[in-house]
Amino acid sequence: MFSNHSEFSPPVFLLTGFPGLEKHHLWISLPICSMYLVAITGNCAILFVIKTDQTLHTPMYYFLSMLALSDLGLSFATLPTMLSVLWFNHRVIHFDACLIQMFFIHTFSIAESGILLSMAFDRLVAIQNPLRYTSVLTNGTVIRIGVGVAIRATCFVLPGSILLRHLEYGRINVLSYSFCLHQDVLKVVYSDRRINSVYGLIVMLLSTGVDLLLLVLSYFMILKTVLGVASKEERFKTLSTCISHLCAVLSFYIPMLGLTMIHRYGRHAPCIAYILIANTYLLVPPMTNPIVYSVKTKQIRIRILRKFQKGGEQ
């Protein structure tokens, strides 16, 4: 039987945990819950420190706050269904709930890509034109960039969610993950999905594809500027300000490109490969970003330690 959202009974989707390991879902949930805990606690700590410390009210830390908000959004978008499957084996998710979750996952993902590009621009200005840094990246400019990143992500993802509502599905549809992704939902469509597939490819190229290209260009210009510095110590000191951002870029883009490639070309890959890459894509960046920035950014590290010391004294 075929069904679309215009009928009285909309299609139902069944989420998938780790096939063949259902008896061990509770144990598998322990490291996953730990990753969520680190992601939520770490990003909240960064937001709290930046908000309460006036000396951190600069463009670099404003962009870091945006990255933390995006990571929190990704974590909270996937947390309910992930734990529902692993803890209670509750696999059913209704059509509208699936589309809403998919919308938020992809919106925060594209927003994170845009924020990482903005942070690269911040580093480029700070290294190439340090004297003009505050005049180029004013508070108004940072706000406009943040709003632009959010609007771009929403405008890219919303049409794809609307298009999915008009396709035909089976009454019961089994998805590959513990959450809803656009590529995965398209795999269970019974009607013609070429428009949605092409639209998804266009969105990927115009968002993360363009962002990645501009990121590479930004770091090429940064490297060119740094190599023009005479002192080796100054070169190292300048490049060290980019290490945290480079780690964030790699932890985000490598799993994302892997997931894209396996959906496009890995039809014969084992299902566990899909699951591991998808979980890495959505769980690792929100967890690693606060760790990297807390360890590598002296100002953040010192202030977090001070907060803990004050809390311990009280």
Backbone as CSV, one residue per row, in Angstrom:
resi,resn,N_x,N_y,N_z,CA_x,CA_y,CA_z,C_x,C_y,C_z
1,MET,0.842,-1.201,0.000,0.000,0.000,0.000,0.869,1.240,0.000
2,PHE,0.442,2.237,-0.779,1.158,3.487,-0.846,0.428,4.536,-0.054
3,SER,1.189,5.519,0.411,0.587,6.555,1.234,1.381,7.834,1.071
4,ASN,0.678,8.966,1.079,1.384,10.234,1.215,0.692,11.033,2.298
5,HIS,1.221,12.231,2.566,0.757,12.966,3.744,-0.641,13.532,3.569
6,SER,-1.142,13.543,2.344,-2.474,14.095,2.134,-3.572,13.121,2.522
7,GLU,-3.240,11.836,2.738,-4.234,10.861,3.114,-4.526,10.952,4.601
8,PHE,-5.582,10.262,5.016,-6.009,10.334,6.415,-4.944,9.770,7.342
9,SER,-4.314,8.668,6.944,-3.281,8.051,7.768,-1.922,8.281,7.121
10,PRO,-1.114,9.181,7.679,0.209,9.442,7.108,1.131,8.258,7.318
11,PRO,2.195,8.147,6.538,3.117,7.021,6.700,3.824,7.066,8.043
12,VAL,4.279,5.913,8.471,5.001,5.779,9.726,6.409,5.282,9.414
13,PHE,7.394,5.818,10.108,8.777,5.396,9.920,9.253,4.619,11.135
14,LEU,10.084,3.626,10.874,10.714,2.846,11.935,12.203,3.154,11.950
15,LEU,12.677,3.640,13.068,14.089,3.945,13.216,14.880,2.671,13.490
16,THR,16.169,2.712,13.254,17.021,1.539,13.431,18.180,1.897,14.344
17,GLY,18.455,1.034,15.306,19.603,1.254,16.178,20.847,0.634,15.584
18,PHE,21.299,-0.462,16.167,22.456,-1.196,15.653,21.991,-2.616,15.338
19,PRO,21.684,-2.896,14.071,21.126,-4.203,13.694,22.018,-5.360,14.141
20,GLY,21.376,-6.365,14.743,22.093,-7.534,15.229,22.649,-7.364,16.624
21,LEU,22.619,-6.129,17.129,23.161,-5.861,18.470,22.077,-5.339,19.405
22,GLU,20.827,-5.663,19.113,19.726,-5.139,19.912,19.846,-5.506,21.393
23,LYS,20.374,-6.695,21.684,20.513,-7.124,23.084,21.555,-6.285,23.838
24,HIS,22.410,-5.637,23.075,23.492,-4.847,23.696,23.242,-3.346,23.606
25,HIS,22.026,-2.962,23.222,21.733,-1.539,23.056,21.980,-0.736,24.338
26,LEU,21.666,-1.335,25.480,21.863,-0.606,26.735,23.340,-0.309,26.964
27,TRP,24.202,-1.267,26.655,25.644,-1.050,26.812,26.157,-0.081,25.760
28,ILE,25.640,-0.182,24.554,26.056,0.744,23.491,25.663,2.174,23.840
29,SER,24.558,2.311,24.574,24.088,3.653,24.919,25.022,4.367,25.900
30,LEU,25.827,3.617,26.645,26.703,4.242,27.644,27.722,5.190,27.015
31,PRO,28.522,4.753,26.011,29.438,5.716,25.390,28.713,6.820,24.643
32,ILE,27.559,6.493,24.045,26.805,7.518,23.315,26.269,8.569,24.279
33,CYS,25.744,8.121,25.426,25.266,9.074,26.440,26.413,9.919,26.985
34,SER,27.577,9.299,27.124,28.747,10.047,27.588,29.116,11.142,26.589
35,MET,28.999,10.829,25.304,29.298,11.828,24.272,28.292,12.976,24.324
36,TYR,27.021,12.635,24.495,26.007,13.684,24.632,26.273,14.538,25.872
37,LEU,26.632,13.897,26.974,26.876,14.619,28.219,28.038,15.596,28.065
38,VAL,29.124,15.125,27.447,30.283,15.995,27.218,29.900,17.148,26.287
39,ALA,29.148,16.841,25.216,28.768,17.876,24.258,27.906,18.946,24.906
40,ILE,26.881,18.523,25.637,25.952,19.493,26.236,26.632,20.281,27.349
41,THR,27.351,19.580,28.235,28.026,20.258,29.342,29.118,21.199,28.839
42,GLY,29.928,20.711,27.902,31.035,21.512,27.389,30.575,22.764,26.662
43,ASN,29.584,22.625,25.797,29.105,23.791,25.047,28.372,24.780,25.949
44,CYS,27.641,24.275,26.925,26.983,25.175,27.889,28.026,25.925,28.721
45,ALA,29.109,25.232,29.077,30.174,25.884,29.849,30.826,27.001,29.039
46,ILE,31.071,26.748,27.761,31.667,27.780,26.905,30.737,28.980,26.778
47,LEU,29.455,28.730,26.576,28.491,29.835,26.482,28.433,30.630,27.779
48,PHE,28.442,29.937,28.913,28.369,30.608,30.210,29.609,31.471,30.454
49,VAL,30.789,30.924,30.157,32.031,31.664,30.381,32.089,32.903,29.503
50,ILE,31.730,32.764,28.228,31.771,33.906,27.309,30.746,34.958,27.708
51,LYS,29.580,34.531,28.153,28.539,35.483,28.540,28.921,36.267,29.791
52,THR,29.546,35.604,30.743,29.803,36.237,32.038,31.130,36.986,32.098
53,ASP,32.011,36.782,31.127,33.323,37.440,31.146,33.357,38.522,30.065
54,GLN,33.393,39.768,30.472,33.370,40.891,29.541,34.597,40.915,28.635
55,THR,35.723,40.404,29.117,36.936,40.433,28.299,36.841,39.501,27.083
56,LEU,35.887,38.586,27.101,35.705,37.657,25.974,34.645,38.131,24.995
57,HIS,34.153,39.338,25.178,33.141,39.871,24.261,33.828,40.492,23.046
58,THR,34.421,39.603,22.242,35.113,39.982,21.015,34.590,39.109,19.877
59,PRO,34.831,39.499,18.601,34.291,38.714,17.474,34.658,37.235,17.510
60,MET,35.908,36.925,17.857,36.336,35.520,17.880,35.456,34.689,18.799
61,TYR,35.161,35.209,19.981,34.378,34.455,20.962,32.884,34.528,20.675
62,TYR,32.445,35.572,19.981,31.054,35.589,19.525,30.813,34.461,18.528
63,PHE,31.763,34.278,17.601,31.631,33.175,16.646,31.714,31.822,17.358
64,LEU,32.559,31.734,18.374,32.636,30.491,19.145,31.311,30.215,19.855
65,SER,30.646,31.264,20.333,29.323,31.093,20.949,28.316,30.556,19.931
66,MET,28.374,31.079,18.712,27.478,30.581,17.656,27.744,29.108,17.370
67,LEU,29.037,28.725,17.354,29.382,27.324,17.116,28.848,26.444,18.241
68,ALA,28.959,26.915,19.482,28.452,26.149,20.621,26.932,25.999,20.544
69,LEU,26.228,27.064,20.153,24.768,26.985,20.007,24.383,25.992,18.916
70,SER,25.114,26.015,17.812,24.840,25.078,16.724,25.074,23.635,17.169
71,ASP,26.156,23.403,17.920,26.439,22.055,18.431,25.359,21.588,19.404
72,LEU,24.884,22.498,20.251,23.790,22.147,21.161,22.526,21.807,20.379
73,GLY,22.262,22.574,19.329,21.095,22.290,18.495,21.170,20.908,17.872
74,LEU,22.343,20.540,17.347,22.517,19.207,16.763,22.318,18.116,17.807
75,SER,22.856,18.339,18.996,22.737,17.325,20.057,21.282,17.127,20.473
76,PHE,20.572,18.220,20.713,19.186,18.113,21.165,18.254,17.620,20.053
77,ALA,18.650,17.808,18.794,17.815,17.335,17.684,17.818,15.820,17.582
78,THR,18.934,15.182,17.924,19.037,13.724,17.769,18.868,12.965,19.083
79,LEU,19.051,13.640,20.220,19.035,12.961,21.518,17.745,12.184,21.797
80,PRO,16.547,12.754,21.606,15.312,12.024,21.985,15.147,10.686,21.276
81,THR,15.309,10.676,19.952,15.081,9.425,19.221,16.212,8.434,19.444
82,MET,17.431,8.934,19.589,18.563,8.046,19.836,18.361,7.264,21.136
83,LEU,18.036,7.955,22.217,17.835,7.283,23.492,16.552,6.459,23.490
84,SER,15.557,6.905,22.761,14.304,6.149,22.669,14.545,4.766,22.066
85,VAL,15.392,4.720,21.044,15.689,3.436,20.391,16.588,2.574,21.265
86,LEU,17.635,3.168,21.819,18.623,2.390,22.566,18.127,1.951,23.938
87,TRP,17.345,2.792,24.602,16.893,2.474,25.959,15.595,1.680,25.988
88,PHE,14.643,2.067,25.130,13.297,1.487,25.224,12.883,0.690,23.980
89,ASN,13.798,0.625,22.986,13.484,-0.048,21.724,12.208,0.515,21.090
90,HIS,11.964,1.802,21.308,10.813,2.481,20.711,11.258,3.052,19.378
91,ARG,10.907,2.372,18.309,11.434,2.714,16.992,10.491,3.570,16.156
92,VAL,9.261,3.692,16.551,8.270,4.379,15.716,8.437,5.891,15.814
93,ILE,8.465,6.544,14.672,8.431,8.006,14.616,7.457,8.394,13.505
94,HIS,6.530,9.271,13.818,5.503,9.636,12.845,6.061,10.585,11.799
95,PHE,5.346,10.673,10.712,5.828,11.384,9.531,6.221,12.822,9.838
96,ASP,5.327,13.569,10.470,5.615,14.980,10.750,6.787,15.131,11.712
97,ALA,6.855,14.258,12.721,7.957,14.321,13.673,9.288,14.038,12.978
98,CYS,9.265,13.118,12.034,10.473,12.787,11.281,10.932,13.984,10.452
99,LEU,9.982,14.647,9.775,10.336,15.818,8.962,10.862,16.954,9.824
100,ILE,10.258,17.139,11.006,10.723,18.212,11.902,12.142,17.927,12.374
101,GLN,12.406,16.676,12.771,13.754,16.326,13.209,14.752,16.493,12.072
102,MET,14.381,16.050,10.885,15.253,16.191,9.726,15.549,17.658,9.441
103,PHE,14.530,18.500,9.547,14.709,19.936,9.302,15.739,20.521,10.267
104,PHE,15.619,20.212,11.551,16.539,20.791,12.530,17.951,20.239,12.384
105,ILE,18.076,18.940,12.099,19.412,18.363,11.932,20.150,19.042,10.782
106,HIS,19.503,19.132,9.628,20.171,19.703,8.463,20.344,21.213,8.591
107,THR,19.406,21.888,9.245,19.549,23.338,9.440,20.755,23.644,10.321
108,PHE,20.875,22.954,11.443,22.014,23.197,12.325,23.320,22.760,11.674
109,SER,23.269,21.724,10.849,24.474,21.259,10.171,24.977,22.304,9.175
110,ILE,24.072,22.835,8.350,24.466,23.867,7.387,24.881,25.143,8.109
111,ALA,24.182,25.462,9.215,24.567,26.642,10.003,25.981,26.465,10.559
112,GLU,26.312,25.275,11.030,27.658,25.036,11.569,28.716,25.219,10.491
113,SER,28.412,24.770,9.275,29.347,24.969,8.171,29.580,26.457,7.927
114,GLY,28.501,27.234,7.938,28.631,28.673,7.739,29.395,29.351,8.870
115,ILE,29.185,28.884,10.091,29.902,29.463,11.241,31.391,29.151,11.153
116,LEU,31.742,27.935,10.757,33.155,27.587,10.601,33.818,28.460,9.540
117,LEU,33.086,28.762,8.465,33.615,29.675,7.450,33.789,31.081,8.022
118,SER,32.828,31.538,8.813,32.929,32.856,9.445,34.128,32.930,10.377
119,MET,34.390,31.857,11.095,35.545,31.814,11.991,36.854,31.842,11.212
120,ALA,36.865,31.226,10.025,38.052,31.295,9.174,38.274,32.730,8.698
121,PHE,37.197,33.423,8.357,37.303,34.834,7.959,37.828,35.668,9.125
122,ASP,37.362,35.369,10.317,37.840,36.061,11.518,39.349,35.882,11.686
123,ARG,39.834,34.661,11.520,41.271,34.408,11.650,42.056,35.091,10.525
124,LEU,41.491,35.113,9.324,42.167,35.746,8.191,42.344,37.242,8.421
125,VAL,41.292,37.896,8.886,41.376,39.333,9.163,42.354,39.605,10.293
126,ALA,42.311,38.772,11.345,43.192,38.976,12.499,44.658,38.814,12.127
127,ILE,44.960,37.948,11.171,46.355,37.697,10.789,46.824,38.661,9.704
128,GLN,45.962,38.936,8.718,46.370,39.801,7.618,46.312,41.286,7.974
129,ASN,45.263,41.690,8.664,45.075,43.104,9.003,44.748,43.263,10.482
130,PRO,45.696,42.966,11.362,45.399,43.043,12.801,45.006,44.439,13.264
131,LEU,45.543,45.486,12.608,45.223,46.858,13.020,43.794,47.249,12.644
132,ARG,43.246,46.601,11.636,41.886,46.906,11.183,40.864,45.887,11.681
133,TYR,41.304,44.967,12.534,40.447,43.867,12.980,39.144,44.366,13.604
134,THR,39.256,45.275,14.566,38.054,45.754,15.266,37.176,46.626,14.373
135,SER,37.772,47.278,13.378,36.963,48.116,12.487,36.255,47.289,11.421
136,VAL,36.853,46.158,11.029,36.218,45.283,10.031,35.141,44.419,10.682
137,LEU,35.493,43.770,11.790,34.553,42.878,12.476,33.940,43.600,13.671
138,THR,33.068,44.531,13.388,32.337,45.226,14.455,31.220,44.322,14.980
139,ASN,30.621,44.721,16.093,29.505,43.935,16.651,28.364,43.819,15.654
140,GLY,28.090,44.903,14.941,27.024,44.874,13.940,27.327,43.899,12.821
141,THR,28.579,43.855,12.388,28.973,42.924,11.322,28.832,41.483,11.784
142,VAL,29.263,41.210,13.016,29.160,39.849,13.558,27.697,39.424,13.650
143,ILE,26.827,40.336,14.096,25.394,40.015,14.193,24.815,39.723,12.816
144,ARG,25.169,40.547,11.823,24.663,40.324,10.460,25.142,38.995,9.901
145,ILE,26.395,38.645,10.185,26.901,37.350,9.716,26.124,36.207,10.366
146,GLY,25.906,36.292,11.683,25.170,35.247,12.385,23.747,35.090,11.874
147,VAL,23.062,36.215,11.673,21.691,36.169,11.160,21.681,35.621,9.739
148,GLY,22.662,36.033,8.930,22.741,35.536,7.554,22.963,34.039,7.492
149,VAL,23.820,33.528,8.382,24.077,32.078,8.436,22.803,31.322,8.794
150,ALA,22.046,31.831,9.768,20.806,31.170,10.188,19.754,31.204,9.090
151,ILE,19.602,32.360,8.430,18.607,32.487,7.367,18.965,31.596,6.186
152,ARG,20.241,31.572,5.812,20.665,30.727,4.691,20.354,29.259,4.968
153,ALA,20.680,28.791,6.175,20.433,27.387,6.512,18.944,27.061,6.455
154,THR,18.122,27.946,7.006,16.672,27.707,7.020,16.103,27.696,5.606
155,CYS,16.512,28.655,4.785,15.993,28.751,3.418,16.428,27.579,2.551
156,PHE,17.597,27.019,2.818,18.053,25.866,2.057,17.290,24.598,2.438
157,VAL,17.018,24.410,3.725,16.461,23.140,4.204,14.935,23.095,4.087
158,LEU,14.259,24.212,4.321,12.799,24.218,4.358,12.146,23.703,3.077
159,PRO,12.573,24.135,1.869,11.942,23.596,0.651,12.079,22.085,0.517
160,GLY,13.223,21.531,0.938,13.401,20.079,0.868,12.416,19.342,1.751
161,SER,12.143,19.889,2.943,11.167,19.264,3.844,9.765,19.334,3.250
162,ILE,9.442,20.457,2.611,8.116,20.609,1.995,7.952,19.648,0.827
163,LEU,8.996,19.499,0.016,8.921,18.589,-1.129,8.693,17.142,-0.691
164,LEU,9.278,16.756,0.426,9.116,15.380,0.905,7.684,15.067,1.304
165,ARG,6.917,16.086,1.673,5.536,15.863,2.091,4.656,15.407,0.932
166,HIS,5.055,15.664,-0.287,4.211,15.364,-1.445,4.623,14.087,-2.163
167,LEU,5.533,13.328,-1.580,5.950,12.068,-2.181,5.161,10.906,-1.596
168,GLU,5.226,9.759,-2.259,4.497,8.574,-1.821,5.441,7.621,-1.083
169,TYR,4.923,7.078,0.032,5.693,6.166,0.861,4.876,4.914,1.129
170,GLY,5.540,3.882,1.599,4.820,2.729,2.090,4.153,3.072,3.416
171,ARG,3.209,2.255,3.835,2.536,2.527,5.109,3.529,2.462,6.259
172,ILE,4.454,1.484,6.203,5.520,1.362,7.194,6.853,1.446,6.457
173,ASN,7.753,2.324,6.919,9.027,2.547,6.242,10.171,2.407,7.252
174,VAL,11.142,1.570,6.922,12.266,1.318,7.822,13.439,2.209,7.402
175,LEU,13.888,3.056,8.327,15.033,3.921,8.084,16.313,3.246,8.587
176,SER,17.442,3.833,8.240,18.727,3.199,8.533,19.331,3.615,9.860
177,TYR,18.820,4.706,10.457,19.460,5.275,11.641,18.452,5.469,12.771
178,SER,18.962,5.998,13.882,18.098,6.333,15.019,17.586,7.765,14.924
179,PHE,17.672,8.355,13.758,17.214,9.723,13.516,16.910,9.846,12.027
180,CYS,16.284,10.924,11.643,15.846,11.116,10.257,16.805,12.029,9.512
181,LEU,17.325,11.542,8.392,18.157,12.338,7.495,17.516,12.369,6.119
182,HIS,17.729,13.443,5.387,17.102,13.617,4.082,17.454,12.480,3.131
183,GLN,18.743,12.117,3.064,19.166,11.061,2.154,18.514,9.730,2.502
184,ASP,18.337,9.485,3.801,17.776,8.212,4.251,16.277,8.139,3.967
185,VAL,15.571,9.245,4.173,14.133,9.272,3.885,13.888,9.056,2.395
186,LEU,14.743,9.641,1.555,14.573,9.482,0.101,14.688,8.018,-0.329
187,LYS,15.454,7.219,0.409,15.647,5.823,0.032,14.370,5.000,0.144
188,VAL,13.392,5.441,0.955,12.171,4.654,1.144,11.004,5.221,0.332
189,VAL,11.273,6.224,-0.500,10.212,6.831,-1.319,9.860,5.899,-2.470
190,TYR,8.555,5.776,-2.762,8.094,4.929,-3.859,7.845,5.722,-5.140
191,SER,7.545,6.997,-5.033,7.290,7.819,-6.212,8.606,8.377,-6.757
192,ASP,8.508,9.158,-7.819,9.689,9.741,-8.455,10.379,10.706,-7.492
193,ARG,11.642,10.451,-7.210,12.369,11.258,-6.234,13.505,12.056,-6.862
194,ARG,13.514,12.156,-8.181,14.639,12.827,-8.840,14.743,14.298,-8.462
195,ILE,13.602,14.992,-8.375,13.633,16.416,-8.029,14.223,16.607,-6.639
196,ASN,13.775,15.793,-5.682,14.296,15.900,-4.317,15.778,15.560,-4.244
197,SER,16.197,14.550,-5.005,17.597,14.152,-5.001,18.486,15.247,-5.585
198,VAL,18.020,15.833,-6.707,18.779,16.922,-7.330,18.810,18.137,-6.417
199,TYR,17.674,18.429,-5.778,17.641,19.577,-4.875,18.600,19.379,-3.703
200,GLY,18.621,18.168,-3.148,19.543,17.879,-2.051,20.995,18.052,-2.471
201,LEU,21.328,17.612,-3.695,22.691,17.766,-4.205,23.047,19.239,-4.390
202,ILE,22.086,20.023,-4.918,22.323,21.457,-5.121,22.553,22.163,-3.784
203,VAL,21.728,21.822,-2.792,21.888,22.429,-1.465,23.256,22.097,-0.886
204,MET,23.666,20.842,-1.027,24.966,20.442,-0.485,26.101,21.208,-1.164
205,LEU,26.023,21.360,-2.495,27.080,22.057,-3.230,27.119,23.539,-2.902
206,LEU,25.918,24.170,-2.778,25.860,25.611,-2.538,26.106,25.989,-1.082
207,SER,25.994,25.026,-0.190,26.218,25.335,1.231,27.581,24.808,1.673
208,THR,27.634,23.544,2.053,28.888,22.998,2.563,29.974,22.921,1.487
209,GLY,29.573,22.708,0.236,30.563,22.660,-0.836,31.255,23.994,-1.026
210,VAL,30.473,25.068,-1.142,31.042,26.415,-1.283,31.813,26.811,-0.032
211,ASP,31.253,26.481,1.141,31.928,26.817,2.394,33.300,26.155,2.470
212,LEU,33.373,24.886,2.093,34.648,24.168,2.151,35.658,24.779,1.187
213,LEU,35.200,25.145,0.005,36.093,25.774,-0.974,36.641,27.095,-0.437
214,LEU,35.775,27.913,0.159,36.207,29.198,0.713,37.100,29.007,1.942
215,LEU,36.842,27.941,2.715,37.707,27.624,3.849,39.133,27.312,3.390
216,VAL,39.238,26.493,2.353,40.558,26.157,1.812,41.246,27.417,1.298
217,LEU,40.505,28.273,0.603,41.073,29.524,0.095,41.529,30.427,1.245
218,SER,40.726,30.494,2.306,41.084,31.324,3.461,42.386,30.853,4.097
219,TYR,42.526,29.537,4.248,43.741,29.027,4.868,44.947,29.116,3.941
220,PHE,44.712,29.098,2.656,45.807,29.340,1.714,46.325,30.765,1.883
221,MET,45.405,31.731,2.016,45.799,33.125,2.214,46.453,33.330,3.581
222,ILE,45.951,32.613,4.609,46.566,32.696,5.940,47.996,32.158,5.896
223,LEU,48.166,31.000,5.255,49.490,30.385,5.167,50.446,31.278,4.391
224,LYS,49.966,31.886,3.330,50.796,32.797,2.542,51.257,33.985,3.380
225,THR,50.345,34.512,4.197,50.701,35.640,5.070,51.702,35.218,6.138
226,VAL,51.480,34.043,6.733,52.353,33.572,7.804,53.760,33.293,7.286
227,LEU,53.875,32.732,6.083,55.196,32.428,5.527,55.989,33.692,5.223
228,GLY,55.290,34.825,5.124,55.981,36.093,4.900,56.572,36.678,6.163
229,VAL,56.247,36.068,7.313,56.806,36.532,8.586,58.217,35.976,8.735
230,ALA,59.155,36.820,9.145,60.566,36.427,9.191,60.861,35.424,10.303
231,SER,60.346,35.678,11.503,60.692,34.867,12.665,59.910,33.557,12.702
232,LYS,60.622,32.453,12.986,59.955,31.156,13.107,59.032,31.120,14.316
233,GLU,59.450,31.799,15.409,58.606,31.834,16.596,57.288,32.549,16.319
234,GLU,57.369,33.625,15.551,56.159,34.368,15.216,55.255,33.557,14.295
235,ARG,55.865,32.813,13.376,55.072,31.950,12.499,54.299,30.921,13.313
236,PHE,55.019,30.258,14.220,54.382,29.240,15.051,53.289,29.845,15.930
237,LYS,53.570,30.999,16.512,52.608,31.658,17.378,51.352,32.049,16.605
238,THR,51.547,32.528,15.377,50.402,32.931,14.554,49.568,31.726,14.140
239,LEU,50.251,30.665,13.696,49.519,29.466,13.271,48.819,28.779,14.433
240,SER,49.384,28.898,15.638,48.782,28.243,16.802,47.392,28.798,17.111
241,THR,47.119,30.039,16.671,45.786,30.610,16.900,44.733,29.947,16.013
242,CYS,45.177,29.175,15.027,44.235,28.523,14.094,44.033,27.044,14.378
243,ILE,44.795,26.479,15.319,44.753,25.030,15.534,43.365,24.572,15.976
244,SER,42.766,25.289,16.921,41.441,24.893,17.413,40.425,24.903,16.289
245,HIS,40.488,25.940,15.464,39.536,26.045,14.355,39.763,24.942,13.328
246,LEU,41.021,24.625,13.041,41.315,23.548,12.099,40.784,22.208,12.599
247,CYS,40.919,21.960,13.892,40.383,20.722,14.475,38.864,20.665,14.328
248,ALA,38.195,21.799,14.555,36.738,21.857,14.411,36.335,21.612,12.960
249,VAL,37.079,22.175,12.022,36.784,21.989,10.596,36.936,20.526,10.205
250,LEU,38.034,19.901,10.624,38.283,18.509,10.256,37.252,17.566,10.882
251,SER,36.899,17.797,12.157,35.939,16.912,12.831,34.545,17.046,12.236
252,PHE,34.256,18.165,11.582,32.943,18.351,10.968,32.917,17.853,9.522
253,TYR,33.902,18.248,8.720,33.831,17.980,7.282,34.212,16.555,6.903
254,ILE,35.128,15.928,7.631,35.520,14.568,7.257,34.354,13.584,7.398
255,PRO,33.648,13.530,8.554,32.479,12.630,8.618,31.366,13.033,7.657
256,MET,31.165,14.354,7.459,30.114,14.804,6.562,30.384,14.365,5.129
257,LEU,31.609,14.515,4.670,31.963,14.060,3.320,31.877,12.543,3.214
258,GLY,32.276,11.841,4.280,32.169,10.383,4.278,30.726,9.921,4.165
259,LEU,29.817,10.588,4.899,28.401,10.218,4.846,27.816,10.511,3.463
260,THR,28.198,11.647,2.887,27.713,12.000,1.552,28.186,10.997,0.515
261,MET,29.459,10.628,0.579,30.016,9.704,-0.405,29.402,8.309,-0.283
262,ILE,29.189,7.852,0.951,28.658,6.497,1.104,27.194,6.422,0.664
263,HIS,26.453,7.529,0.810,25.067,7.546,0.331,25.012,7.600,-1.191
264,ARG,25.974,8.274,-1.793,25.976,8.410,-3.252,26.536,7.189,-3.957
265,TYR,27.610,6.609,-3.388,28.352,5.584,-4.120,28.524,4.273,-3.356
266,GLY,28.115,4.219,-2.086,28.370,3.014,-1.296,27.160,2.121,-1.155
267,ARG,26.490,1.830,-2.253,25.264,1.027,-2.191,25.516,-0.374,-1.633
268,HIS,26.704,-0.896,-1.837,27.004,-2.262,-1.391,27.764,-2.280,-0.063
269,ALA,27.915,-1.132,0.555,28.606,-1.072,1.846,27.718,-1.690,2.927
270,PRO,28.296,-2.328,3.936,27.482,-2.904,5.028,26.746,-1.812,5.784
271,CYS,25.566,-2.155,6.313,24.732,-1.154,6.976,25.415,-0.557,8.195
272,ILE,26.293,-1.333,8.849,26.981,-0.814,10.028,27.895,0.348,9.656
273,ALA,28.410,0.352,8.404,29.258,1.460,7.958,28.445,2.742,7.872
274,TYR,27.222,2.651,7.324,26.324,3.800,7.284,26.068,4.335,8.694
275,ILE,25.764,3.423,9.594,25.381,3.816,10.954,26.534,4.483,11.685
276,LEU,27.732,3.911,11.578,28.885,4.465,12.275,29.256,5.849,11.743
277,ILE,29.224,6.020,10.428,29.576,7.319,9.840,28.535,8.369,10.204
278,ALA,27.250,7.991,10.149,26.190,8.951,10.476,26.271,9.369,11.944
279,ASN,26.520,8.410,12.829,26.639,8.749,14.247,27.888,9.587,14.520
280,THR,28.967,9.291,13.825,30.182,10.105,13.959,29.928,11.530,13.509
281,TYR,29.219,11.678,12.395,28.919,12.995,11.830,28.114,13.862,12.793
282,LEU,27.170,13.261,13.511,26.285,14.044,14.374,26.728,14.096,15.832
283,LEU,27.567,13.156,16.274,27.955,13.106,17.687,29.348,13.652,17.960
284,VAL,30.283,13.436,17.042,31.677,13.794,17.323,31.932,15.307,17.330
285,PRO,31.499,16.076,16.313,31.794,17.525,16.359,31.255,18.238,17.597
286,PRO,29.989,18.030,18.015,29.529,18.706,19.235,30.315,18.312,20.482
287,MET,30.888,17.100,20.489,31.659,16.668,21.652,33.088,17.210,21.611
288,THR,33.724,17.158,20.444,35.142,17.529,20.358,35.359,19.043,20.365
289,ASN,34.427,19.815,19.817,34.648,21.260,19.729,34.878,21.916,21.085
290,PRO,34.023,21.685,22.088,34.301,22.317,23.390,35.583,21.809,24.042
291,ILE,35.920,20.523,23.819,37.159,19.989,24.380,38.364,20.694,23.757
292,VAL,38.375,20.770,22.425,39.505,21.376,21.717,39.662,22.837,22.101
293,TYR,38.552,23.583,22.114,38.649,25.005,22.419,38.986,25.246,23.888
294,SER,38.568,24.349,24.763,38.921,24.492,26.177,40.399,24.204,26.417
295,VAL,40.952,23.257,25.671,42.352,22.883,25.855,43.291,23.848,25.141
296,LYS,42.941,24.198,23.890,43.841,24.984,23.063,43.702,26.494,23.233
297,THR,42.564,26.971,23.709,42.364,28.410,23.867,42.612,28.780,25.323
298,LYS,43.707,29.481,25.553,44.144,29.781,26.920,43.098,30.554,27.708
299,GLN,42.466,31.553,27.041,41.492,32.392,27.747,40.293,31.568,28.223
300,ILE,39.805,30.672,27.379,38.673,29.819,27.750,39.089,28.853,28.862
301,ARG,40.255,28.232,28.711,40.717,27.243,29.694,40.868,27.861,31.078
302,ILE,41.512,29.027,31.145,41.751,29.677,32.432,40.440,30.041,33.105
303,ARG,39.502,30.563,32.343,38.242,31.011,32.946,37.367,29.849,33.374
304,ILE,37.404,28.746,32.645,36.649,27.560,33.064,37.239,26.999,34.360
305,LEU,38.566,26.943,34.437,39.213,26.460,35.654,38.887,27.359,36.846
306,ARG,38.849,28.666,36.615,38.503,29.588,37.697,37.084,29.360,38.185
307,LYS,36.170,29.111,37.245,34.772,28.859,37.635,34.673,27.603,38.494
308,PHE,35.422,26.545,38.091,35.400,25.318,38.881,36.013,25.519,40.257
309,GLN,37.105,26.294,40.317,37.751,26.559,41.608,36.838,27.329,42.546
310,LYS,36.143,28.312,41.990,35.200,29.082,42.814,34.059,28.197,43.318
311,GLY,33.576,27.328,42.403,32.499,26.423,42.806,32.948,25.461,43.874
312,GLY,34.234,24.989,43.803,34.741,24.071,44.810,34.928,24.734,46.160
313,GLU,35.348,26.014,46.140,35.538,26.744,47.395,34.204,26.985,48.117
314,GLN,33.157,27.230,47.308,31.849,27.462,47.902,31.270,26.184,48.468
